[in-house]
């Protein structure tokens, strides 16, 4: 499978590296900065004799090289700085993603597209409208990353193996995301039986602040190791048709009482993209929080005056 990664910054290049090291496909790394994707691709390929992977990555500045891509990952855009929310990136990144979407409409109109650029739910909507691909083939990365952060914080709080923790975060990939403690478990045991309510509330708050916490440490730029891992999990589920149940920004048409927008929900992710949205039995309070997050996303879509 030909996979295009748009943007050769930290997130894009780290994603390309993870994809080829897992032999998930032939990767085209695209960026408008001359020499940047070519240099990074060459550097990655020079590690192949040591690491033993067979996939290839090629860097390019020519959008025509995106032609024939079956799967596209969009990471282009500016990153957050300390004190910024994801929404603060909207106007500048909307222009960048709109330009990328124009290239995709021309070169890879049938590709499955994973949007990573923040604010991801709004820019996933923008991409879907401009590319025109069936909406089940357009999705955003956010929920897997937020869920991984939640899982990590739970594991650290309890001192247990990270792999034993399952948790899910729904809603928009922003400050009003919805971590679901009621569905979080450690090897099948609910965290509500293992942690106090005060501890759980602190973990929920830290999850919502997870990206900003990293930005504050870095001073310039934002996270890229965990986002690249989340993207890779999505790509692998599609390429290998694993049909994993994963939280992604997906087009809702009545599920959870949400219609006509992209927002983070649990989906079955396979070879054709979003095969099904899974509706969890949310409580009234959880549903209210999800709708609050959804309404925030809708307000930002309206701000951009995106149709469709």
C-alpha positions, -999 to 999 in steps of 0.1 A, spaced: 0 0 0 12 35 -9 10 58 21 15 95 19 26 115 50 20 152 44 43 174 65 79 164 73 80 181 107 84 162 140 50 145 138 52 137 101 88 124 101 84 104 133 52 89 118 70 80 86 97 63 106 73 42 126 54 32 95 84 19 76 99 2 106 66 -18 110 66 -25 72 32 -10 68 37 2 33 57 23 9 58 58 23 59 92 4 70 120 28 58 153 13 66 189 24 68 223 7 103 229 23 129 220 -3 153 193 8 136 186 41 116 155 32 144 142 10 170 145 37 148 129 64 138 101 41 174 93 32 184 94 69 156 69 77 165 46 48 201 45 59 189 28 91 173 -1 72 204 -23 71 206 -20 109 169 -24 117 161 -48 90 128 -33 76 119 -37 40 95 -8 34 108 23 17 103 60 23 109 87 -4 109 124 2 93 149 -22 82 185 -28 60 176 -57 23 170 -50 21 149 -81 40 122 -62 10 118 -40 -9 102 -69 -20 67 -63 -18 69 -25 -43 46 -8 -39 62 26 -29 98 35 -18 112 68 -21 150 71 3 165 97 10 199 80 6 230 101 20 250 130 23 235 165 11 250 198 33 273 219 30 277 256 -3 294 266 -20 284 233 -50 262 230 -56 240 199 -83 263 188 -58 292 186 -43 274 156 -75 273 136 -72 302 112 -36 296 102 -38 258 100 -72 259 81 -54 276 52 -26 250 52 -50 221 54 -73 235 27 -43 237 3 -34 201 12 -70 190 6 -68 206 -29 -38 185 -37 -55 153 -24 -87 160 -45 -65 162 -76 -40 134 -69 -56 109 -45 -93 115 -44 -101 79 -33 -76 77 -5 -85 71 31 -74 103 49 -63 106 85 -61 143 97 -38 151 125 -33 189 123 -50 208 151 -77 216 158 -83 182 144 -121 177 145 -127 210 126 -99 204 101 -112 169 95 -145 184 86 -128 209 63 -108 181 46 -139 160 40 -158 189 24 -129 199 1 -118 164 -10 -153 151 -15 -144 115 -5 -171 95 12 -170 106 49 -163 71 62 -129 74 45 -120 106 63 -112 106 100 -92 125 126 -66 114 151 -72 126 186 -91 101 207 -64 74 206 -37 98 217 -59 112 245 -68 76 256 -32 66 256 -24 96 279 -53 86 302 -40 50 303 -5 61 310 -16 83 339 -37 55 354 -8 31 351 16 55 368 -9 63 396 -15 26 404 20 14 397 8 -13 373 18 -25 338 8 0 311 -4 -28 288 -30 -39 314 -48 -6 314 -77 1 290 -94 34 288 -112 56 263 -116 93 257 -144 107 235 -155 141 222 -135 168 205 -97 167 208 -96 198 230 -100 211 265 -136 197 268 -127 161 258 -145 134 277 -124 108 295 -146 79 306 -135 66 340 -165 43 342 -152 23 312 -115 23 323 -101 -10 336 -69 -26 348 -69 -62 334 -107 -61 336 -110 -45 370 -127 -11 371 -105 18 382 -134 29 403 -126 -1 425 -89 8 427 -88 46 430 -106 72 450 -129 97 433 -104 125 440 -76 105 423 -98 98 393 -107 135 389 -71 145 390 -63 119 363 -92 132 341 -79 168 345 -44 158 337 -56 139 306 -74 170 293 -42 190 299 -19 163 286 -9 181 254 -5 215 270 17 199 298 42 187 271 41 221 254 50 239 287 80 216 291 92 220 255 87 257 254 87 255 215 67 229 197 44 202 209 42 164 213 52 140 185 63 106 198 29 97 212 9 113 183 30 93 158 23 61 178 -14 68 177 -13 75 140 6 43 134 -20 23 153 -47 37 131 -27 30 99 -20 -5 110 -57 -12 117 -65 0 82 -37 -16 63 -39 -50 80 -78 -48 82 -76 -55 119 -110 -39 126 -97 -25 159 -122 -6 182 -106 28 185 -117 63 194 -114 85 163 -129 117 150 -156 103 127 -186 116 109 -217 112 130 -251 110 114 -273 106 145 -251 84 167 -250 98 203 -276 123 192 -250 141 170 -257 148 134 -236 163 106 -202 167 121 -169 150 130 -163 143 167 -144 117 187 -164 84 190 -155 47 192 -152 32 157 -144 -1 141 -115 8 119 -107 -15 89 -96 -16 53 -124 7 41 -119 32 69 -147 37 95 -168 6 92 -190 13 122 -195 37 150 -200 19 183 -225 35 206 -216 31 243 -243 32 270 -234 66 283 -250 80 314 -270 112 312 -241 132 326 -216 116 302 -239 123 273 -243 159 284 -205 164 284 -202 147 250 -228 171 236 -210 201 252 -178 190 234 -196 184 202 -213 218 204 -178 235 208 -166 217 176 -197 228 158 -192 264 168 -157 264 153 -169 248 121 -194 276 118 -166 301 124 -149 288 93 -182 288 74 -176 252 62 -205 237 43 -213 200 39 
